Amino acid sequence: MYMLLLSVLHVVLRVASGSHHETIETLMPNVLVLNVDLKDFIERDVDLSCGDAYQDPDITWMKSGRRVGVGNKITVKVEEMLAGNYSCHGRDGVYLNHTLVLVQDRQPHGGPRRILESHDKDKIEYIRCFARNYSGVFHCSWKKNVHWTSASVILVQAARFSGSNISCYVDGDGAGMICQDLDSCPFGEEVSRINLTVYFRKNYLLEEYTTTPFLIREIVRPDRVHSIEVNGDKFHWKAPMTWSSPCSYFPLLFQVKAVDCGESCDSDREVIMKAVTMNHTFDILSYEDRYRFCIQAKDELVDSPWSQWAYFELNEE
């Protein structure tokens, strides 16, 4: 995993472009983004500067090993998605600075995305976040298009409207990230939502994905219930080890279910019984000797997702 700096504000420099509708943004230091509608975009001039610290008239600009200009400031032509990484060099080829130019497709009414696929076919949800508890840590995941698996995260911006210190670390496999609100208090009431935007890059194409602003309590989803034990027809279990404590302050609601052996806990077929309880024990009155006892948990006080099912297979001969 590697850390992405989140405290840098997104400085937007909108540059007038005559009759064109393209704009240029400074996404982060040394990174310019040319926003275009790729259906109509052909080419655009972009001004580059090596920096005020370098005034040598012999400055040379390079792109992909090819010389593209001379001087502290030059203008390059970007065609379609053929942007690039432009580096400036002093005498003897000494590296001085660089500017990465990316292209982002900004269609007027939105449009299909290339890099990520939606988690859900029924609604657009490119990034999905869950929290195991109220510690301020949450995990987000995404699904890359099979043809764009080499795309990578270039920047993450995460903050509450009221201002907060949120840091994020991209997972080693690039399929998600872990974030932590360093100012979070498990016992305090959230008054401000989290804004989250992730920028992905593939070659010189940039795509930006923003989640619907959320509160931790809206995405909290406990881990599986553990230590399921049975004594006769009485089942006993423990709250997930990762759940916030004390349990009296963070109560859990449990959904229990008994289905025929071999059936999935999600199945609505062959359901022997189904109930909801706040207790950590439950008696099943069943004449069946073989069945699967299923249980899942959620925060009892808020409307948030259920955990994944845990189960115990009862197989009495």
Sequence and secondary structure as in RCSB ss.txt:
>XXXX:A:sequence
MYMLLLSVLHVVLRVASGSHHETIETLMPNVLVLNVDLKDFIERDVDLSCGDAYQDPDITWMKSGRRVGVGNKIT
VKVEEMLAGNYSCHGRDGVYLNHTLVLVQDRQPHGGPRRILESHDKDKIEYIRCFARNYSGVFHCSWKKNVHWTS
ASVILVQAARFSGSNISCYVDGDGAGMICQDLDSCPFGEEVSRINLTVYFRKNYLLEEYTTTPFLIREIVRPDRV
HSIEVNGDKFHWKAPMTWSSPCSYFPLLFQVKAVDCGESCDSDREVIMKAVTMNHTFDILSYEDRYRFCIQAKDE
LVDSPWSQWAYFELNEE
>XXXX:A:secstr
 EEE   S         TT   EEEEEETTEEEEEE TTT  EEEEEEE  TT   TT EEEETTEEEEESSEEE
EEEETTB EEEEEE GGG EEEEEEEEEEE  TT    SSEE S SSS  S EEEBSSSSSEEEEE EE TT TT
 EEEEEEEEETT   EEEEE TTSSEEEEEETT  TTS   S EEEEEEEEETTEEEEEE   B HHHHB     
EEEEEETTEEEEE  TTS S TTTS EEEEEEEE TT  TT  SSEEEEEEESSSEEE   S SEEEEEEEEEES
SS       EEEEEE  
